[in-house]
Every structure is written in structure tokens, then in C-alpha cells.
Amino acid sequence: MSNLSPAAGRSLLYLVIAGAAWGTAGAAASLLFLASDLGPLALSFWRCAGGLLVLLGVLAVRRACPGLRRARPAVTPSVASLVVTGLLFTLFQAAYFAAVRETGLAVGTVVTLGAGPVLIALGARRWMGERLGRGGTVAVLGALAGLVVLVLGGGGTEVRPLGVGWALLSAAGYASMTLRARRLGRRGAGGDPLVTTAWSVAVGAVCLLPLAGAEGLLPHTGEPVRVLWLLVYVATVPTALAYALYFTGAAAVRAATVSVIMLIEPVSAAVIAVLVLGERLTGAVVLGTVLLLAAVGALIVAESRRSAGGPAEPAGRAGATGPAAGRRSPQSAVR
């Protein structure tokens, strides 16, 4: 990575941190479910609402401190554009939970995480000329193999068509959001990542409120301090911080590369599940993790070579790219 330009290096680092932070959300959610009767939709609502409060606070502090103010983007996204991003964010979140409910965590995760990078690679080729070369294709296949090993290695899964449909819808929402962020970034119209994230979680909170209300909005618990602390963590680290970093990196890095690097999330979740939650370390976990990290590393090397070659290539001549896959433990059902 020594040839990586500073800007590209920062973008890749932001994506790695965001993926790792997403992985911690599942462990926090698992602890919340154990400490209260909060459901997944209610948790998603509080995650969005809390993340919005954190982001509004950060934006207010930045506005009040001249030294922290960000240069105004050359092109500011319209309200309609920001709402569309927020709707895509809400779609892939809600559809994923529906997939898990219908067909279980393992199958829902395999289909969502497996289809996402493929859809992104195809979309990037079709609309932005970011071609998937031979090396990228190998990375994709290795990623999908790792995902299947990690998630389905334990067996005992049941495939239900409706759940698969929800998972494909979730993958389509995630792919559309990633492609949109990349396309806007290439046009210099990505805007302020903090503002984009704030709009996304605001739209998510509004859309999820009625569903969360039907499920049960307020948690009942004998450990209110613990539940509050966990909610604050979920709103701050894997939401406000992680999505701000994600939108920053996604605007500057090729779309298919983004989709692969973000699959560090299930590796992070698997590590936490073993070290913190006491899950058993199996051969499938080790093999799938190795495949995932190998594919992510290969993509980062490819991205560094592309960046070292000079300015971004014109549409239709972008270099190879491809994803890797990972595992979601039952504790990583909240991205």
C-alpha cells in the first residue's frame, strides 16, 4: 500500500473502520435483546433516531467552531436527492430484517451479502464503466465461497422463497445506495457525508416509527442503565460514525471495491461473538474469515495500484475489482 495516494488511502481506511464498526452493532444488539424485550424494528428505530441526535449535535458544534467548518461542496445535493438516499438506506435495512424473519439469519445473510457485491459489480460496469477484470472475478468467487462456508457451515438451514425475495430486495437497496454514492462522488455532487448520513437516518426513523410502534417502541427492562448505554453506543459508533465514514469512502472508491471492503463487517462480528459472547470457534469460521480477508486484501492492493497509476481512469476503462465475503453470526443481525 506504499504507492497508495493519501486521499485513496484515507477512503479505504474509512471503509475498513466503518465495516468493523458495523460488525459491533450485532453484538450490542444481542446484549440489548438479552437485557430487555426490545424487538429488532424498535431497535432499528432507536438506532436511527439516536444517530440523528448525535449527528445534529456534531453539525451544531462544527457550525459554532470556525476551525471545524467544512468547505462548502461545489455541488450541494438537493433535498430530493438526500431523501432518495435515505429511502434506499431504509429499504435495505427493513428488507434484511424481513428476510431474517422469513428464512432465518443464515440464509438471509448469505443471499443479502452474496447478492450485494454481484449487483454492485454489474451496476458499476453498466452505468459507470468500472469493469470487473479477471482478478476481480476471482475475488468475487472467493468471497462468495467464504460467505457460504461461514454462514452455512453449521448446517440446519431452511430456504424459504419469500425470505430469499426479501434478501434480494435488501441487496438491491444496498447496491443502489452504494452505486448512487459512488456516482455522485464522481460528479463532485456527493455533498457533506455528515449531512447525507443525517438525512438517511432521519428518513429511516420516520419510516420505521409506525413499524416499531406496532412491535413495541419502549423497552421493558430491569437494567435501564445498561440498556441506555447500549442504545447510545449503537446510535453513535455503528450508525453516526460508521455511516459518515461509509458515505465518505464510497464517494471516492470504486463501487465494487466498496462492497467487498464493507464485508469486513461479518468478520468483526464473528471475532466479537467468539471473544466477547463466548461462541465456539469452528473450522468454518476460520476458513471463511481467511477467504474474506484474503479477498479484501487483494482488492486493496488492486486499488492501490490503480491509484498509483495517476488520476482516476475514464468511464469504461476502470481496472479490475471484486468482492470478498464473510460471516454474520446471530449477533450481527443489525447493520
ROGULO-559991 format. One record per residue (C-alpha): residue number from 1; y, x, z. Coordinates in nm, 4 decimals. Layout:
REM residues N
<node num="NUM" c2="Y" c1="X" c3="Z"/>
...
END
This chain:
REM residues 335
<node num="1" c2="0.0000" c1="0.0000" c3="0.0000"/>
<node num="2" c2="0.2265" c1="0.3044" c3="-0.0115"/>
<node num="3" c2="0.3565" c1="0.2037" c3="-0.3553"/>
<node num="4" c2="0.4487" c1="-0.1459" c3="-0.2378"/>
<node num="5" c2="0.8188" c1="-0.2282" c3="-0.2639"/>
<node num="6" c2="0.9873" c1="-0.3168" c3="0.0674"/>
<node num="7" c2="1.0561" c1="-0.6759" c3="-0.0410"/>
<node num="8" c2="0.6993" c1="-0.7351" c3="-0.1637"/>
<node num="9" c2="0.5592" c1="-0.5645" c3="0.1448"/>
<node num="10" c2="0.7603" c1="-0.7925" c3="0.3739"/>
<node num="11" c2="0.6475" c1="-1.1015" c3="0.1842"/>
<node num="12" c2="0.2813" c1="-1.0040" c3="0.2118"/>
<node num="13" c2="0.3249" c1="-0.9255" c3="0.5823"/>
<node num="14" c2="0.4917" c1="-1.2634" c3="0.6396"/>
<node num="15" c2="0.1948" c1="-1.4376" c3="0.4778"/>
<node num="16" c2="-0.0580" c1="-1.2417" c3="0.6842"/>
<node num="17" c2="0.1258" c1="-1.3302" c3="1.0065"/>
<node num="18" c2="0.1531" c1="-1.6961" c3="0.9010"/>
<node num="19" c2="-0.2188" c1="-1.7165" c3="0.8250"/>
<node num="20" c2="-0.3112" c1="-1.5590" c3="1.1582"/>
<node num="21" c2="-0.0750" c1="-1.7952" c3="1.3399"/>
<node num="22" c2="-0.2284" c1="-2.0970" c3="1.1640"/>
<node num="23" c2="-0.5659" c1="-1.9849" c3="1.2950"/>
<node num="24" c2="-0.4447" c1="-2.0026" c3="1.6572"/>
<node num="25" c2="-0.3490" c1="-2.3686" c3="1.6148"/>
<node num="26" c2="-0.7137" c1="-2.4727" c3="1.6162"/>
<node num="27" c2="-0.7850" c1="-2.3027" c3="1.9487"/>
<node num="28" c2="-0.4740" c1="-2.4584" c3="2.1034"/>
<node num="29" c2="-0.5783" c1="-2.7985" c3="1.9678"/>
<node num="30" c2="-0.9257" c1="-2.7592" c3="2.1157"/>
<node num="31" c2="-0.7768" c1="-2.6841" c3="2.4572"/>
<node num="32" c2="-0.5442" c1="-2.9834" c3="2.4230"/>
<node num="33" c2="-0.8323" c1="-3.2144" c3="2.3376"/>
<node num="34" c2="-1.0195" c1="-3.0901" c3="2.6437"/>
<node num="35" c2="-0.7199" c1="-3.1346" c3="2.8747"/>
<node num="36" c2="-0.6070" c1="-3.4785" c3="2.7502"/>
<node num="37" c2="-0.7030" c1="-3.7795" c3="2.5409"/>
<node num="38" c2="-0.4602" c1="-3.6848" c3="2.2623"/>
<node num="39" c2="-0.6003" c1="-3.7545" c3="1.9145"/>
<node num="40" c2="-0.5588" c1="-3.5374" c3="1.6026"/>
<node num="41" c2="-0.2968" c1="-3.7608" c3="1.4372"/>
<node num="42" c2="-0.0891" c1="-3.7806" c3="1.7558"/>
<node num="43" c2="-0.1171" c1="-3.4053" c3="1.7946"/>
<node num="44" c2="-0.0013" c1="-3.3590" c3="1.4342"/>
<node num="45" c2="0.2983" c1="-3.5828" c3="1.5018"/>
<node num="46" c2="0.3992" c1="-3.3908" c3="1.8148"/>
<node num="47" c2="0.3453" c1="-3.0664" c3="1.6276"/>
<node num="48" c2="0.5883" c1="-3.1762" c3="1.3570"/>
<node num="49" c2="0.8390" c1="-3.3322" c3="1.5959"/>
<node num="50" c2="0.8318" c1="-3.0313" c3="1.8291"/>
<node num="51" c2="0.8553" c1="-2.7897" c3="1.5384"/>
<node num="52" c2="1.1594" c1="-2.9790" c3="1.4126"/>
<node num="53" c2="1.3327" c1="-2.9445" c3="1.7510"/>
<node num="54" c2="1.2591" c1="-2.5705" c3="1.7574"/>
<node num="55" c2="1.3890" c1="-2.5212" c3="1.4046"/>
<node num="56" c2="1.7035" c1="-2.7246" c3="1.4659"/>
<node num="57" c2="1.7696" c1="-2.5108" c3="1.7728"/>
<node num="58" c2="1.7230" c1="-2.1892" c3="1.5747"/>
<node num="59" c2="1.9510" c1="-2.3146" c3="1.2975"/>
<node num="60" c2="2.2174" c1="-2.4126" c3="1.5524"/>
<node num="61" c2="2.2051" c1="-2.0684" c3="1.7166"/>
<node num="62" c2="2.2242" c1="-1.8989" c3="1.3786"/>
<node num="63" c2="2.5237" c1="-2.1093" c3="1.2809"/>
<node num="64" c2="2.7022" c1="-2.0255" c3="1.6064"/>
<node num="65" c2="2.6453" c1="-1.6493" c3="1.5716"/>
<node num="66" c2="2.8202" c1="-1.4953" c3="1.2680"/>
<node num="67" c2="2.5929" c1="-1.1902" c3="1.2782"/>
<node num="68" c2="2.2842" c1="-1.4085" c3="1.2337"/>
<node num="69" c2="2.4132" c1="-1.6200" c3="0.9486"/>
<node num="70" c2="2.2118" c1="-1.6023" c3="0.6293"/>
<node num="71" c2="2.3789" c1="-1.5536" c3="0.2927"/>
<node num="72" c2="2.4050" c1="-1.8858" c3="0.1122"/>
<node num="73" c2="2.1379" c1="-1.9144" c3="-0.1601"/>
<node num="74" c2="2.2589" c1="-1.9010" c3="-0.5189"/>
<node num="75" c2="2.0955" c1="-2.2403" c3="-0.5753"/>
<node num="76" c2="2.0574" c1="-2.4857" c3="-0.2878"/>
<node num="77" c2="1.7661" c1="-2.7322" c3="-0.3182"/>
<node num="78" c2="1.8632" c1="-3.0973" c3="-0.3309"/>
<node num="79" c2="1.7652" c1="-3.3419" c3="-0.0600"/>
<node num="80" c2="1.5173" c1="-3.4994" c3="-0.3021"/>
<node num="81" c2="1.3552" c1="-3.1595" c3="-0.3643"/>
<node num="82" c2="1.3217" c1="-3.0938" c3="0.0091"/>
<node num="83" c2="1.1721" c1="-3.4387" c3="0.0673"/>
<node num="84" c2="0.9142" c1="-3.3793" c3="-0.2065"/>
<node num="85" c2="0.8064" c1="-3.0567" c3="-0.0351"/>
<node num="86" c2="0.7822" c1="-3.2455" c3="0.2937"/>
<node num="87" c2="0.5686" c1="-3.5182" c3="0.1370"/>
<node num="88" c2="0.3288" c1="-3.2589" c3="-0.0063"/>
<node num="89" c2="0.3105" c1="-3.0952" c3="0.3367"/>
<node num="90" c2="0.2271" c1="-3.4315" c3="0.4960"/>
<node num="91" c2="-0.0277" c1="-3.5170" c3="0.2264"/>
<node num="92" c2="-0.2416" c1="-3.2096" c3="0.2696"/>
<node num="93" c2="-0.2286" c1="-3.2313" c3="0.6488"/>
<node num="94" c2="-0.3218" c1="-3.6002" c3="0.6716"/>
<node num="95" c2="-0.5839" c1="-3.5881" c3="0.3937"/>
<node num="96" c2="-0.7569" c1="-3.2939" c3="0.5605"/>
<node num="97" c2="-0.7938" c1="-3.4850" c3="0.8869"/>
<node num="98" c2="-0.9292" c1="-3.7821" c3="0.6921"/>
<node num="99" c2="-1.1846" c1="-3.5548" c3="0.5233"/>
<node num="100" c2="-1.2977" c1="-3.4140" c3="0.8573"/>
<node num="101" c2="-1.3344" c1="-3.7653" c3="0.9975"/>
<node num="102" c2="-1.5370" c1="-3.8903" c3="0.6997"/>
<node num="103" c2="-1.7681" c1="-3.5979" c3="0.6229"/>
<node num="104" c2="-1.7360" c1="-3.3576" c3="0.9150"/>
<node num="105" c2="-1.5496" c1="-3.0352" c3="0.9760"/>
<node num="106" c2="-1.7840" c1="-2.8048" c3="0.7833"/>
<node num="107" c2="-1.7926" c1="-2.9914" c3="0.4516"/>
<node num="108" c2="-1.4278" c1="-3.0970" c3="0.4755"/>
<node num="109" c2="-1.3264" c1="-2.7352" c3="0.5291"/>
<node num="110" c2="-1.5476" c1="-2.5939" c3="0.2534"/>
<node num="111" c2="-1.4112" c1="-2.8370" c3="-0.0055"/>
<node num="112" c2="-1.0458" c1="-2.8078" c3="0.1029"/>
<node num="113" c2="-1.0343" c1="-2.4303" c3="0.1401"/>
<node num="114" c2="-1.2617" c1="-2.3723" c3="-0.1580"/>
<node num="115" c2="-1.0779" c1="-2.6017" c3="-0.3985"/>
<node num="116" c2="-0.7268" c1="-2.4960" c3="-0.2910"/>
<node num="117" c2="-0.7296" c1="-2.1417" c3="-0.4345"/>
<node num="118" c2="-0.9026" c1="-2.2571" c3="-0.7527"/>
<node num="119" c2="-0.6436" c1="-2.5294" c3="-0.8139"/>
<node num="120" c2="-0.3632" c1="-2.2856" c3="-0.7389"/>
<node num="121" c2="-0.5029" c1="-2.0231" c3="-0.9759"/>
<node num="122" c2="-0.5385" c1="-2.2807" c3="-1.2551"/>
<node num="123" c2="-0.1928" c1="-2.4246" c3="-1.1899"/>
<node num="124" c2="-0.0319" c1="-2.0814" c3="-1.1789"/>
<node num="125" c2="-0.1936" c1="-1.9972" c3="-1.5137"/>
<node num="126" c2="-0.0907" c1="-2.3279" c3="-1.6711"/>
<node num="127" c2="0.2688" c1="-2.3583" c3="-1.5509"/>
<node num="128" c2="0.3792" c1="-2.0043" c3="-1.4625"/>
<node num="129" c2="0.1699" c1="-1.7749" c3="-1.6786"/>
<node num="130" c2="0.0196" c1="-1.5967" c3="-1.3754"/>
<node num="131" c2="-0.3157" c1="-1.5045" c3="-1.5222"/>
<node num="132" c2="-0.6349" c1="-1.4577" c3="-1.3271"/>
<node num="133" c2="-0.7923" c1="-1.1360" c3="-1.4551"/>
<node num="134" c2="-1.1457" c1="-1.0077" c3="-1.4182"/>
<node num="135" c2="-1.0766" c1="-0.8573" c3="-1.0765"/>
<node num="136" c2="-0.9177" c1="-1.1799" c3="-0.9609"/>
<node num="137" c2="-1.2175" c1="-1.3792" c3="-1.0782"/>
<node num="138" c2="-1.4498" c1="-1.1537" c3="-0.8790"/>
<node num="139" c2="-1.2263" c1="-1.2017" c3="-0.5735"/>
<node num="140" c2="-1.2386" c1="-1.5790" c3="-0.6174"/>
<node num="141" c2="-1.6171" c1="-1.5811" c3="-0.6342"/>
<node num="142" c2="-1.6420" c1="-1.3537" c3="-0.3321"/>
<node num="143" c2="-1.4003" c1="-1.5746" c3="-0.1438"/>
<node num="144" c2="-1.5907" c1="-1.8926" c3="-0.2157"/>
<node num="145" c2="-1.9187" c1="-1.7244" c3="-0.1212"/>
<node num="146" c2="-1.7692" c1="-1.6128" c3="0.2096"/>
<node num="147" c2="-1.6374" c1="-1.9605" c3="0.2793"/>
<node num="148" c2="-1.9761" c1="-2.1222" c3="0.2195"/>
<node num="149" c2="-2.1545" c1="-1.8656" c3="0.4370"/>
<node num="150" c2="-1.9079" c1="-1.9016" c3="0.7234"/>
<node num="151" c2="-1.8799" c1="-2.2769" c3="0.7353"/>
<node num="152" c2="-2.2204" c1="-2.3957" c3="0.6202"/>
<node num="153" c2="-2.4256" c1="-2.1099" c3="0.7621"/>
<node num="154" c2="-2.5256" c1="-2.3131" c3="1.0643"/>
<node num="155" c2="-2.6725" c1="-2.5991" c3="0.8598"/>
<node num="156" c2="-2.6898" c1="-2.9581" c3="0.9795"/>
<node num="157" c2="-2.4132" c1="-3.0804" c3="0.7482"/>
<node num="158" c2="-2.3829" c1="-3.4136" c3="0.5707"/>
<node num="159" c2="-2.1895" c1="-3.4613" c3="0.2481"/>
<node num="160" c2="-2.0157" c1="-3.7975" c3="0.2036"/>
<node num="161" c2="-1.8348" c1="-3.8692" c3="-0.1241"/>
<node num="162" c2="-1.5334" c1="-4.0336" c3="0.0409"/>
<node num="163" c2="-1.4836" c1="-3.7325" c3="0.2657"/>
<node num="164" c2="-1.5111" c1="-3.4975" c3="-0.0314"/>
<node num="165" c2="-1.2462" c1="-3.7061" c3="-0.2090"/>
<node num="166" c2="-1.0090" c1="-3.6735" c3="0.0867"/>
<node num="167" c2="-1.0715" c1="-3.2980" c3="0.0977"/>
<node num="168" c2="-0.9927" c1="-3.2628" c3="-0.2732"/>
<node num="169" c2="-0.6728" c1="-3.4616" c3="-0.2189"/>
<node num="170" c2="-0.5804" c1="-3.2286" c3="0.0670"/>
<node num="171" c2="-0.6461" c1="-2.9249" c3="-0.1514"/>
<node num="172" c2="-0.4322" c1="-3.0762" c3="-0.4276"/>
<node num="173" c2="-0.1459" c1="-3.1317" c3="-0.1842"/>
<node num="174" c2="-0.1659" c1="-2.7745" c3="-0.0550"/>
<node num="175" c2="-0.1921" c1="-2.6323" c3="-0.4070"/>
<node num="176" c2="0.1068" c1="-2.8367" c3="-0.5232"/>
<node num="177" c2="0.3160" c1="-2.7219" c3="-0.2271"/>
<node num="178" c2="0.2282" c1="-2.3562" c3="-0.2888"/>
<node num="179" c2="0.2920" c1="-2.3750" c3="-0.6633"/>
<node num="180" c2="0.6195" c1="-2.5552" c3="-0.6025"/>
<node num="181" c2="0.7369" c1="-2.2901" c3="-0.3544"/>
<node num="182" c2="0.6479" c1="-2.0132" c3="-0.5980"/>
<node num="183" c2="0.8125" c1="-2.1817" c3="-0.8957"/>
<node num="184" c2="1.1345" c1="-2.2493" c3="-0.7047"/>
<node num="185" c2="1.1320" c1="-1.8923" c3="-0.5777"/>
<node num="186" c2="1.1041" c1="-1.7516" c3="-0.9293"/>
<node num="187" c2="1.4074" c1="-1.9584" c3="-1.0307"/>
<node num="188" c2="1.6027" c1="-1.8463" c3="-0.7249"/>
<node num="189" c2="1.6073" c1="-2.2057" c3="-0.6024"/>
<node num="190" c2="1.3779" c1="-2.1720" c3="-0.3033"/>
<node num="191" c2="1.6641" c1="-2.2118" c3="-0.0595"/>
<node num="192" c2="1.6606" c1="-2.1215" c3="0.3088"/>
<node num="193" c2="1.2992" c1="-2.1103" c3="0.4387"/>
<node num="194" c2="1.4088" c1="-2.2388" c3="0.7811"/>
<node num="195" c2="1.5789" c1="-2.5389" c3="0.6235"/>
<node num="196" c2="1.2787" c1="-2.6064" c3="0.3958"/>
<node num="197" c2="1.0452" c1="-2.5904" c3="0.6950"/>
<node num="198" c2="1.2700" c1="-2.8189" c3="0.8997"/>
<node num="199" c2="1.2735" c1="-3.0792" c3="0.6230"/>
<node num="200" c2="0.8955" c1="-3.0526" c3="0.5792"/>
<node num="201" c2="0.8152" c1="-3.1144" c3="0.9457"/>
<node num="202" c2="1.0796" c1="-3.3872" c3="0.9650"/>
<node num="203" c2="0.9189" c1="-3.5768" c3="0.6768"/>
<node num="204" c2="0.5799" c1="-3.5136" c3="0.8337"/>
<node num="205" c2="0.6920" c1="-3.6537" c3="1.1690"/>
<node num="206" c2="0.8327" c1="-3.9691" c3="1.0079"/>
<node num="207" c2="0.5174" c1="-4.0290" c3="0.8015"/>
<node num="208" c2="0.2796" c1="-3.9572" c3="1.0888"/>
<node num="209" c2="0.4620" c1="-4.1613" c3="1.3543"/>
<node num="210" c2="0.3044" c1="-4.5009" c3="1.2736"/>
<node num="211" c2="-0.0439" c1="-4.3477" c3="1.2425"/>
<node num="212" c2="-0.0009" c1="-4.1565" c3="1.5675"/>
<node num="213" c2="0.1281" c1="-4.4711" c3="1.7378"/>
<node num="214" c2="-0.1839" c1="-4.6607" c3="1.6360"/>
<node num="215" c2="-0.4037" c1="-4.3780" c3="1.7628"/>
<node num="216" c2="-0.2175" c1="-4.3378" c3="2.0928"/>
<node num="217" c2="0.1049" c1="-4.1407" c3="2.0964"/>
<node num="218" c2="0.1298" c1="-4.0334" c3="2.4602"/>
<node num="219" c2="-0.1429" c1="-3.8181" c3="2.6175"/>
<node num="220" c2="-0.3082" c1="-3.9134" c3="2.9430"/>
<node num="221" c2="-0.3943" c1="-3.6061" c3="3.1447"/>
<node num="222" c2="-0.4430" c1="-3.4663" c3="3.4908"/>
<node num="223" c2="-0.2921" c1="-3.1351" c3="3.3751"/>
<node num="224" c2="0.0547" c1="-3.2248" c3="3.2410"/>
<node num="225" c2="0.1948" c1="-2.8713" c3="3.2676"/>
<node num="226" c2="-0.0921" c1="-2.7247" c3="3.0682"/>
<node num="227" c2="-0.0692" c1="-2.9942" c3="2.8019"/>
<node num="228" c2="0.3082" c1="-2.9481" c3="2.7713"/>
<node num="229" c2="0.2744" c1="-2.5703" c3="2.7408"/>
<node num="230" c2="0.0109" c1="-2.6049" c3="2.4688"/>
<node num="231" c2="0.2230" c1="-2.8557" c3="2.2770"/>
<node num="232" c2="0.5198" c1="-2.6191" c3="2.2929"/>
<node num="233" c2="0.3021" c1="-2.3361" c3="2.1633"/>
<node num="234" c2="0.1630" c1="-2.5428" c3="1.8734"/>
<node num="235" c2="0.5141" c1="-2.6542" c3="1.7761"/>
<node num="236" c2="0.6596" c1="-2.3042" c3="1.7955"/>
<node num="237" c2="0.4119" c1="-2.0429" c3="1.6694"/>
<node num="238" c2="0.1720" c1="-2.2032" c3="1.4158"/>
<node num="239" c2="0.4353" c1="-2.4530" c3="1.2987"/>
<node num="240" c2="0.8016" c1="-2.3454" c3="1.3144"/>
<node num="241" c2="0.7340" c1="-1.9717" c3="1.2858"/>
<node num="242" c2="0.4291" c1="-1.9797" c3="1.0583"/>
<node num="243" c2="0.5659" c1="-2.2253" c3="0.8016"/>
<node num="244" c2="0.9018" c1="-2.0488" c3="0.7839"/>
<node num="245" c2="0.7162" c1="-1.7239" c3="0.7083"/>
<node num="246" c2="0.4869" c1="-1.9069" c3="0.4642"/>
<node num="247" c2="0.7751" c1="-2.0518" c3="0.2613"/>
<node num="248" c2="0.9474" c1="-1.7107" c3="0.2613"/>
<node num="249" c2="0.6396" c1="-1.5278" c3="0.1338"/>
<node num="250" c2="0.5267" c1="-1.7986" c3="-0.1068"/>
<node num="251" c2="0.8566" c1="-1.7795" c3="-0.2946"/>
<node num="252" c2="0.8110" c1="-1.4074" c3="-0.3675"/>
<node num="253" c2="0.4353" c1="-1.3536" c3="-0.4123"/>
<node num="254" c2="0.2136" c1="-1.4844" c3="-0.6914"/>
<node num="255" c2="0.0737" c1="-1.8262" c3="-0.6110"/>
<node num="256" c2="-0.2962" c1="-1.7369" c3="-0.6271"/>
<node num="257" c2="-0.2341" c1="-1.4324" c3="-0.4078"/>
<node num="258" c2="-0.0640" c1="-1.6565" c3="-0.1521"/>
<node num="259" c2="-0.3623" c1="-1.8909" c3="-0.1452"/>
<node num="260" c2="-0.6004" c1="-1.6050" c3="-0.0715"/>
<node num="261" c2="-0.3948" c1="-1.4292" c3="0.1941"/>
<node num="262" c2="-0.3495" c1="-1.7579" c3="0.3808"/>
<node num="263" c2="-0.7276" c1="-1.7735" c3="0.4155"/>
<node num="264" c2="-0.6870" c1="-1.5202" c3="0.6939"/>
<node num="265" c2="-0.6383" c1="-1.8379" c3="0.8985"/>
<node num="266" c2="-1.0111" c1="-1.9142" c3="0.9402"/>
<node num="267" c2="-1.0815" c1="-1.5509" c3="1.0304"/>
<node num="268" c2="-0.8192" c1="-1.5726" c3="1.3047"/>
<node num="269" c2="-0.9723" c1="-1.8995" c3="1.4221"/>
<node num="270" c2="-1.3218" c1="-1.7507" c3="1.4246"/>
<node num="271" c2="-1.2124" c1="-1.4470" c3="1.6277"/>
<node num="272" c2="-1.0368" c1="-1.6671" c3="1.8831"/>
<node num="273" c2="-1.3360" c1="-1.9005" c3="1.9015"/>
<node num="274" c2="-1.5606" c1="-1.6068" c3="1.9900"/>
<node num="275" c2="-1.3257" c1="-1.4138" c3="2.2206"/>
<node num="276" c2="-1.1422" c1="-1.6987" c3="2.3959"/>
<node num="277" c2="-1.3541" c1="-2.0113" c3="2.3650"/>
<node num="278" c2="-1.6916" c1="-1.8445" c3="2.4152"/>
<node num="279" c2="-1.8531" c1="-1.9399" c3="2.0842"/>
<node num="280" c2="-2.1555" c1="-1.7361" c3="1.9775"/>
<node num="281" c2="-2.1022" c1="-1.4579" c3="1.7226"/>
<node num="282" c2="-2.3530" c1="-1.5196" c3="1.4431"/>
<node num="283" c2="-2.4534" c1="-1.3266" c3="1.1342"/>
<node num="284" c2="-2.2861" c1="-1.5924" c3="0.9180"/>
<node num="285" c2="-1.9555" c1="-1.5398" c3="1.0982"/>
<node num="286" c2="-1.9750" c1="-1.1630" c3="1.0480"/>
<node num="287" c2="-2.0800" c1="-1.1792" c3="0.6824"/>
<node num="288" c2="-1.8275" c1="-1.4464" c3="0.5875"/>
<node num="289" c2="-1.5480" c1="-1.2613" c3="0.7665"/>
<node num="290" c2="-1.6316" c1="-0.9351" c3="0.5890"/>
<node num="291" c2="-1.6322" c1="-1.1094" c3="0.2493"/>
<node num="292" c2="-1.2995" c1="-1.2751" c3="0.3252"/>
<node num="293" c2="-1.1244" c1="-0.9616" c3="0.4460"/>
<node num="294" c2="-1.2602" c1="-0.7610" c3="0.1523"/>
<node num="295" c2="-1.1210" c1="-1.0125" c3="-0.0964"/>
<node num="296" c2="-0.7842" c1="-1.0323" c3="0.0829"/>
<node num="297" c2="-0.7630" c1="-0.6536" c3="0.0886"/>
<node num="298" c2="-0.8427" c1="-0.6328" c3="-0.2825"/>
<node num="299" c2="-0.5697" c1="-0.8820" c3="-0.3616"/>
<node num="300" c2="-0.3135" c1="-0.6967" c3="-0.1508"/>
<node num="301" c2="-0.3995" c1="-0.3748" c3="-0.3356"/>
<node num="302" c2="-0.3638" c1="-0.5551" c3="-0.6688"/>
<node num="303" c2="-0.0286" c1="-0.6983" c3="-0.5601"/>
<node num="304" c2="0.0914" c1="-0.3522" c3="-0.4532"/>
<node num="305" c2="0.0005" c1="-0.2066" c3="-0.7928"/>
<node num="306" c2="0.1807" c1="-0.4893" c3="-0.9692"/>
<node num="307" c2="0.4917" c1="-0.4425" c3="-0.7527"/>
<node num="308" c2="0.4859" c1="-0.0657" c3="-0.8010"/>
<node num="309" c2="0.4999" c1="-0.1208" c3="-1.1755"/>
<node num="310" c2="0.8589" c1="-0.2416" c3="-1.1537"/>
<node num="311" c2="1.0173" c1="-0.5844" c3="-1.1943"/>
<node num="312" c2="0.8068" c1="-0.8962" c3="-1.1999"/>
<node num="313" c2="0.6321" c1="-0.9477" c3="-1.5293"/>
<node num="314" c2="0.7440" c1="-1.2235" c3="-1.7611"/>
<node num="315" c2="0.5640" c1="-1.5522" c3="-1.7553"/>
<node num="316" c2="0.2334" c1="-1.5287" c3="-1.9351"/>
<node num="317" c2="0.1858" c1="-1.1595" c3="-1.8537"/>
<node num="318" c2="0.1342" c1="-1.1573" c3="-1.4823"/>
<node num="319" c2="-0.1519" c1="-0.9434" c3="-1.3598"/>
<node num="320" c2="-0.4797" c1="-1.0415" c3="-1.2050"/>
<node num="321" c2="-0.5075" c1="-1.2250" c3="-0.8842"/>
<node num="322" c2="-0.7731" c1="-1.4115" c3="-0.6917"/>
<node num="323" c2="-0.8667" c1="-1.5520" c3="-0.3545"/>
<node num="324" c2="-1.0974" c1="-1.4880" c3="-0.0680"/>
<node num="325" c2="-1.2450" c1="-1.7344" c3="0.1702"/>
<node num="326" c2="-1.3081" c1="-1.7735" c3="0.5343"/>
<node num="327" c2="-1.4396" c1="-1.9987" c3="0.8022"/>
<node num="328" c2="-1.2966" c1="-2.2685" c3="1.0133"/>
<node num="329" c2="-1.4589" c1="-2.3123" c3="1.3477"/>
<node num="330" c2="-1.4481" c1="-2.6580" c3="1.5043"/>
<node num="331" c2="-1.1436" c1="-2.5315" c3="1.6908"/>
<node num="332" c2="-0.9434" c1="-2.4813" c3="1.3698"/>
<node num="333" c2="-0.9069" c1="-2.8393" c3="1.2572"/>
<node num="334" c2="-0.5287" c1="-2.8246" c3="1.2887"/>
<node num="335" c2="-0.3491" c1="-2.6114" c3="1.0357"/>
END
